[in-house]
Amino acid sequence: MWGSTSRMLKKSLFSPAQPRLAETLETCRPAPPEKPNILKTLLAVQSALGHVPASTIPQIAQVLGVTDAQVAGVLSYYSDLRTQPPGRHLIRVCMGESCTANHGVRVLRAIRDHVRVVAGDRLQAERFTVEQMSCAGNCAVSPTVIIDEDFCGRVTPSDVPSLLEPYT
């Protein structure tokens, strides 16, 4: 019975353009008596699609058996979850205490100026997304910038052009 309901749900909730979303949500569907894990599901959707489109909130909520408000609340609470597609390269600037004390704000400003991006928005031809993060865990060599998966420590504003050159 569950299998036929699942197939019916898949047909009614998802357009043919969303097969990755449907597959991802099926893997996150809680099996009774498990409780739904909204954060795990949102992270899985972001991993599959690159972001969590706001338009998918009703589908996610229905599959998990929770309200749209619960899904939207988790989505808006966690800054690592994004509702817009990221640029080709994700630049995260640490704003933890050590990085802030070592002029991380100046580094963030230099990066924004260099790529002409306001943190969280994409303006330079889908190339960069700039985000602030609360802590990179790299305090010994602060301030830290993470570009995609590459950690860069002791970054100064004057380092920014050469730091970003390989990613342009």
LOTORPA-565877 format. One record per residue (C-alpha): residue in three letters; x, z, y. Coordinates in Angstrom, 3 decimals, padded with zeros to 6 digits, always signed. Layout:
N
REC:residuo:c1:c3:c2
REC:Ala:X:Z:Y
...
***
This chain:
168
REC:residuo:c1:c3:c2
REC:Met:+000.000:+000.000:+000.000
REC:Trp:+002.765:+000.896:+002.479
REC:Gly:+004.474:-002.484:+001.967
REC:Ser:+001.348:-004.475:+002.850
REC:Thr:+000.700:-002.289:+005.899
REC:Ser:+004.302:-002.789:+006.945
REC:Arg:+003.987:-006.578:+006.666
REC:Met:+000.728:-006.523:+008.638
REC:Leu:+002.298:-004.335:+011.314
REC:Lys:+005.298:-006.639:+011.538
REC:Lys:+003.029:-009.656:+012.049
REC:Ser:+000.903:-007.976:+014.718
REC:Leu:+003.701:-006.311:+016.698
REC:Phe:+006.499:-008.844:+016.767
REC:Ser:+006.704:-012.408:+017.949
REC:Pro:+008.923:-014.833:+016.029
REC:Ala:+011.488:-014.454:+018.833
REC:Gln:+012.067:-010.806:+017.889
REC:Pro:+013.264:-010.816:+014.269
REC:Arg:+016.261:-008.571:+015.008
REC:Leu:+014.001:-006.013:+016.667
REC:Ala:+011.588:-006.037:+013.731
REC:Glu:+014.394:-005.664:+011.192
REC:Thr:+016.017:-002.882:+013.178
REC:Leu:+012.782:-000.949:+013.569
REC:Glu:+012.033:-001.275:+009.865
REC:Thr:+015.334:+000.431:+009.058
REC:Cys:+014.471:+003.268:+011.463
REC:Arg:+010.903:+003.828:+010.260
REC:Pro:+010.643:+007.443:+009.069
REC:Ala:+009.572:+007.907:+005.456
REC:Pro:+007.228:+010.865:+005.040
REC:Pro:+007.955:+013.774:+005.365
REC:Glu:+010.816:+012.781:+007.725
REC:Lys:+010.290:+013.227:+011.431
REC:Pro:+010.954:+010.234:+013.713
REC:Asn:+014.343:+010.120:+015.416
REC:Ile:+013.737:+008.419:+018.753
REC:Leu:+017.352:+008.543:+019.954
REC:Lys:+018.708:+007.106:+016.700
REC:Thr:+016.148:+004.303:+016.884
REC:Leu:+016.933:+003.480:+020.517
REC:Leu:+020.660:+003.384:+019.743
REC:Ala:+019.969:+001.064:+016.802
REC:Val:+017.863:-001.249:+018.990
REC:Gln:+020.591:-001.295:+021.654
REC:Ser:+023.189:-002.058:+019.014
REC:Ala:+021.108:-004.978:+017.718
REC:Leu:+019.975:-006.424:+021.058
REC:Gly:+022.665:-005.215:+023.480
REC:His:+020.059:-003.214:+025.412
REC:Val:+016.592:-001.691:+024.980
REC:Pro:+014.102:-003.887:+026.837
REC:Ala:+011.359:-001.801:+028.443
REC:Ser:+008.854:-004.215:+026.910
REC:Thr:+009.796:-002.920:+023.436
REC:Ile:+008.715:+000.667:+024.127
REC:Pro:+005.192:+000.210:+022.658
REC:Gln:+006.546:-001.362:+019.447
REC:Ile:+009.142:+001.386:+019.034
REC:Ala:+006.542:+004.087:+019.646
REC:Gln:+004.076:+002.589:+017.171
REC:Val:+006.666:+002.194:+014.406
REC:Leu:+007.863:+005.784:+014.888
REC:Gly:+004.357:+007.223:+015.268
REC:Val:+005.088:+008.739:+018.689
REC:Thr:+003.786:+008.060:+022.190
REC:Asp:+005.136:+005.487:+024.615
REC:Ala:+005.906:+008.384:+026.986
REC:Gln:+008.118:+010.081:+024.401
REC:Val:+010.134:+006.903:+023.847
REC:Ala:+010.365:+006.200:+027.592
REC:Gly:+011.456:+009.798:+028.212
REC:Val:+014.362:+009.572:+025.769
REC:Leu:+015.281:+006.101:+027.043
REC:Ser:+015.443:+007.277:+030.657
REC:Tyr:+017.244:+010.556:+029.861
REC:Tyr:+020.341:+009.174:+028.134
REC:Ser:+022.618:+007.238:+030.474
REC:Asp:+024.300:+005.420:+027.557
REC:Leu:+021.025:+003.610:+026.875
REC:Arg:+020.397:+000.601:+029.071
REC:Thr:+017.261:-001.417:+029.691
REC:Gln:+019.059:-004.471:+031.082
REC:Pro:+021.473:-006.700:+029.156
REC:Pro:+025.075:-005.781:+029.912
REC:Gly:+027.653:-008.203:+031.254
REC:Arg:+030.237:-009.722:+028.954
REC:His:+032.571:-006.770:+029.660
REC:Leu:+031.476:-003.161:+030.050
REC:Ile:+033.592:-001.088:+032.424
REC:Arg:+032.991:+002.656:+032.283
REC:Val:+034.667:+004.944:+034.794
REC:Cys:+034.989:+008.603:+033.902
REC:Met:+033.526:+011.011:+036.446
REC:Gly:+034.374:+014.195:+034.564
REC:Glu:+035.984:+017.080:+036.435
REC:Ser:+039.593:+016.062:+035.748
REC:Cys:+039.008:+012.405:+036.605
REC:Thr:+037.096:+013.296:+039.758
REC:Ala:+039.841:+015.712:+040.831
REC:Asn:+042.387:+012.916:+040.311
REC:His:+040.525:+010.446:+042.538
REC:Gly:+038.251:+008.796:+039.975
REC:Val:+035.773:+008.030:+042.767
REC:Arg:+038.437:+005.930:+044.512
REC:Val:+039.069:+004.049:+041.267
REC:Leu:+035.322:+003.424:+040.834
REC:Arg:+035.099:+002.135:+044.404
REC:Ala:+038.093:-000.172:+043.848
REC:Ile:+036.520:-001.559:+040.673
REC:Arg:+033.185:-002.110:+042.395
REC:Asp:+034.929:-003.871:+045.273
REC:His:+037.016:-005.982:+042.919
REC:Val:+034.155:-007.202:+040.748
REC:Arg:+031.544:-006.939:+043.508
REC:Val:+029.231:-004.868:+041.383
REC:Val:+027.236:-001.770:+042.181
REC:Ala:+027.383:+000.654:+039.232
REC:Gly:+024.728:-000.270:+036.706
REC:Asp:+023.954:-003.742:+038.101
REC:Arg:+025.301:-007.144:+037.094
REC:Leu:+026.066:-009.534:+039.938
REC:Gln:+029.194:-011.464:+038.984
REC:Ala:+027.904:-014.224:+036.714
REC:Glu:+027.111:-011.986:+033.739
REC:Arg:+030.787:-011.012:+033.525
REC:Phe:+030.923:-007.268:+034.229
REC:Thr:+028.729:-004.198:+034.012
REC:Val:+030.167:-001.149:+035.768
REC:Glu:+028.928:+002.286:+034.771
REC:Gln:+029.891:+005.863:+035.469
REC:Met:+030.269:+008.170:+032.508
REC:Ser:+030.318:+011.950:+032.455
REC:Cys:+033.489:+012.415:+030.354
REC:Ala:+035.769:+010.097:+028.400
REC:Gly:+037.608:+012.980:+026.738
REC:Asn:+040.913:+011.624:+028.021
REC:Cys:+041.566:+014.347:+030.602
REC:Ala:+045.342:+014.555:+030.104
REC:Val:+045.752:+011.088:+031.623
REC:Ser:+042.961:+011.070:+034.178
REC:Pro:+041.436:+009.194:+035.829
REC:Thr:+040.284:+007.114:+032.894
REC:Val:+038.637:+003.705:+032.793
REC:Ile:+037.262:+002.224:+029.574
REC:Ile:+036.914:-001.552:+029.459
REC:Asp:+034.930:-002.570:+026.415
REC:Glu:+036.768:-000.400:+023.832
REC:Asp:+040.115:-000.200:+025.659
REC:Phe:+041.059:+003.169:+027.214
REC:Cys:+043.201:+003.025:+030.354
REC:Gly:+044.621:+006.279:+031.717
REC:Arg:+046.203:+007.316:+035.016
REC:Val:+044.465:+004.423:+036.757
REC:Thr:+044.955:+004.098:+040.508
REC:Pro:+042.973:+001.885:+042.873
REC:Ser:+045.986:-000.411:+043.227
REC:Asp:+046.027:-000.910:+039.420
REC:Val:+042.517:-002.377:+039.344
REC:Pro:+043.264:-006.110:+039.908
REC:Ser:+045.933:-006.260:+037.199
REC:Leu:+043.845:-004.047:+034.907
REC:Leu:+040.847:-006.396:+035.087
REC:Glu:+042.756:-009.684:+035.077
REC:Pro:+042.742:-010.117:+031.249
REC:Tyr:+038.935:-009.775:+031.261
REC:Thr:+038.171:-012.415:+033.899
***
